Structure formats: structure tokens, C-alpha cells
Amino acid sequence: MFYSFTETIDPSTFGTHILTTWIDFPSDVNPSNDSTSYTFTNYPPLNTPPGNLIPASGTTGLENQVSLSWSPVTNAASYKLFIGQYGKRNPCHT
């Protein structure tokens, strides 16, 4: 069974939101299972990608031990780093 709610929500505000639904069934002997909740977070867009990449993109002839660095992005919770072979589709390591 599917039900379409007439009420709407506006989750456009950045932050964590919780959506809770429940039923009201007066003769229900077990009201503890009458609701469900869903929590989600709306993050602000990242307007500026990381900068000052070291080593620069396309650098060749590097030593086996390479230190990687970049400028932080405001409000970034984490970063993902993919290292791959040029011309290959999938990264070798993450």
C-alpha cells in the first residue's frame, strides 16, 4: 500500500532534518510500531574545489615517496583521493 501525503516539507535549509510519520489507530494494542523516522542532511554546495595541488596535475618523474597536499575547502567534512594510471578508467588506489 502506498500513500501520498498532502503536506509538504522544505528541506532547503542546510543542516540535518528528520522526517517522522505515524498512524493514529485507536484500537491498536501495540502503538510502539506505529511510526518511522528518516534523518537526512542537506550540505551547502562546495563552490571552490581544492587548490594548490602538489604535485601539480600531469607532473612526471616523481620519486617513489610523494607527499600530497592541497588547500582546504570551507565546510568540507572529508576528502577522497583517487590515484590512478593516466589513461586508465578506474583508479588504482583510494
CNS distance restraints for C-alpha pairs under 8 A (distance, minus, plus):
assign (resid  11 and name CA) (resid  17 and name CA) 6.97 0.50 0.50
assign (resid  11 and name CA) (resid  42 and name CA) 7.25 0.50 0.50
assign (resid  12 and name CA) (resid  42 and name CA) 7.12 0.50 0.50
assign (resid  13 and name CA) (resid  42 and name CA) 7.07 0.50 0.50
assign (resid  14 and name CA) (resid  41 and name CA) 7.34 0.50 0.50
assign (resid  14 and name CA) (resid  42 and name CA) 4.93 0.50 0.50
assign (resid  14 and name CA) (resid  43 and name CA) 5.48 0.50 0.50
assign (resid  14 and name CA) (resid  44 and name CA) 6.06 0.50 0.50
assign (resid  15 and name CA) (resid  41 and name CA) 5.44 0.50 0.50
assign (resid  15 and name CA) (resid  42 and name CA) 5.31 0.50 0.50
assign (resid  15 and name CA) (resid  43 and name CA) 6.36 0.50 0.50
assign (resid  16 and name CA) (resid  39 and name CA) 7.02 0.50 0.50
assign (resid  16 and name CA) (resid  40 and name CA) 5.68 0.50 0.50
assign (resid  16 and name CA) (resid  41 and name CA) 4.12 0.50 0.50
assign (resid  16 and name CA) (resid  42 and name CA) 6.35 0.50 0.50
assign (resid  17 and name CA) (resid  39 and name CA) 5.71 0.50 0.50
assign (resid  17 and name CA) (resid  40 and name CA) 5.44 0.50 0.50
assign (resid  17 and name CA) (resid  41 and name CA) 6.01 0.50 0.50
assign (resid  17 and name CA) (resid  42 and name CA) 7.79 0.50 0.50
assign (resid  18 and name CA) (resid  37 and name CA) 6.71 0.50 0.50
assign (resid  18 and name CA) (resid  38 and name CA) 5.66 0.50 0.50
assign (resid  18 and name CA) (resid  39 and name CA) 4.34 0.50 0.50
assign (resid  18 and name CA) (resid  40 and name CA) 6.44 0.50 0.50
assign (resid  19 and name CA) (resid  37 and name CA) 5.49 0.50 0.50
assign (resid  19 and name CA) (resid  38 and name CA) 5.17 0.50 0.50
assign (resid  19 and name CA) (resid  39 and name CA) 6.32 0.50 0.50
assign (resid  20 and name CA) (resid  35 and name CA) 6.98 0.50 0.50
assign (resid  20 and name CA) (resid  36 and name CA) 5.73 0.50 0.50
assign (resid  20 and name CA) (resid  37 and name CA) 4.20 0.50 0.50
assign (resid  20 and name CA) (resid  38 and name CA) 6.45 0.50 0.50
assign (resid  21 and name CA) (resid  35 and name CA) 5.49 0.50 0.50
assign (resid  21 and name CA) (resid  36 and name CA) 5.59 0.50 0.50
assign (resid  21 and name CA) (resid  37 and name CA) 6.44 0.50 0.50
assign (resid  22 and name CA) (resid  34 and name CA) 5.40 0.50 0.50
assign (resid  22 and name CA) (resid  35 and name CA) 3.98 0.50 0.50
assign (resid  22 and name CA) (resid  36 and name CA) 6.49 0.50 0.50
assign (resid  23 and name CA) (resid  34 and name CA) 5.63 0.50 0.50
assign (resid  23 and name CA) (resid  35 and name CA) 6.63 0.50 0.50
assign (resid  24 and name CA) (resid  34 and name CA) 7.66 0.50 0.50
assign (resid  30 and name CA) (resid  34 and name CA) 7.89 0.50 0.50
assign (resid  46 and name CA) (resid  73 and name CA) 7.57 0.50 0.50
assign (resid  46 and name CA) (resid  74 and name CA) 7.81 0.50 0.50
assign (resid  46 and name CA) (resid  76 and name CA) 7.75 0.50 0.50
assign (resid  48 and name CA) (resid  73 and name CA) 6.74 0.50 0.50
assign (resid  49 and name CA) (resid  73 and name CA) 6.66 0.50 0.50
assign (resid  50 and name CA) (resid  70 and name CA) 6.03 0.50 0.50
assign (resid  50 and name CA) (resid  71 and name CA) 5.48 0.50 0.50
assign (resid  50 and name CA) (resid  72 and name CA) 6.03 0.50 0.50
assign (resid  50 and name CA) (resid  73 and name CA) 5.82 0.50 0.50
assign (resid  51 and name CA) (resid  70 and name CA) 5.63 0.50 0.50
assign (resid  51 and name CA) (resid  71 and name CA) 5.11 0.50 0.50
assign (resid  51 and name CA) (resid  72 and name CA) 7.67 0.50 0.50
assign (resid  52 and name CA) (resid  56 and name CA) 7.82 0.50 0.50
assign (resid  52 and name CA) (resid  69 and name CA) 7.71 0.50 0.50
assign (resid  52 and name CA) (resid  70 and name CA) 5.24 0.50 0.50
assign (resid  52 and name CA) (resid  71 and name CA) 5.82 0.50 0.50
assign (resid  53 and name CA) (resid  57 and name CA) 7.39 0.50 0.50
assign (resid  53 and name CA) (resid  68 and name CA) 7.56 0.50 0.50
assign (resid  53 and name CA) (resid  69 and name CA) 6.02 0.50 0.50
assign (resid  53 and name CA) (resid  70 and name CA) 4.73 0.50 0.50
assign (resid  53 and name CA) (resid  71 and name CA) 7.39 0.50 0.50
assign (resid  54 and name CA) (resid  67 and name CA) 7.75 0.50 0.50
assign (resid  54 and name CA) (resid  68 and name CA) 5.61 0.50 0.50
assign (resid  54 and name CA) (resid  69 and name CA) 5.34 0.50 0.50
assign (resid  54 and name CA) (resid  70 and name CA) 6.45 0.50 0.50
assign (resid  55 and name CA) (resid  59 and name CA) 6.49 0.50 0.50
assign (resid  55 and name CA) (resid  67 and name CA) 7.95 0.50 0.50
assign (resid  55 and name CA) (resid  68 and name CA) 6.54 0.50 0.50
assign (resid  55 and name CA) (resid  69 and name CA) 7.71 0.50 0.50
assign (resid  62 and name CA) (resid  66 and name CA) 7.13 0.50 0.50
assign (resid  72 and name CA) (resid  76 and name CA) 7.66 0.50 0.50
assign (resid  80 and name CA) (resid  94 and name CA) 7.22 0.50 0.50
assign (resid  81 and name CA) (resid  94 and name CA) 5.71 0.50 0.50
assign (resid  82 and name CA) (resid  91 and name CA) 5.72 0.50 0.50
assign (resid  82 and name CA) (resid  92 and name CA) 7.49 0.50 0.50
assign (resid  82 and name CA) (resid  93 and name CA) 6.08 0.50 0.50
assign (resid  82 and name CA) (resid  94 and name CA) 4.79 0.50 0.50
assign (resid  83 and name CA) (resid  91 and name CA) 5.36 0.50 0.50
assign (resid  83 and name CA) (resid  92 and name CA) 5.78 0.50 0.50
assign (resid  83 and name CA) (resid  93 and name CA) 5.42 0.50 0.50
assign (resid  83 and name CA) (resid  94 and name CA) 6.44 0.50 0.50
assign (resid  84 and name CA) (resid  88 and name CA) 6.98 0.50 0.50
assign (resid  84 and name CA) (resid  90 and name CA) 6.73 0.50 0.50
assign (resid  84 and name CA) (resid  91 and name CA) 4.01 0.50 0.50
assign (resid  84 and name CA) (resid  92 and name CA) 4.75 0.50 0.50
assign (resid  84 and name CA) (resid  93 and name CA) 6.83 0.50 0.50
assign (resid  85 and name CA) (resid  91 and name CA) 6.98 0.50 0.50
assign (resid  85 and name CA) (resid  92 and name CA) 7.04 0.50 0.50
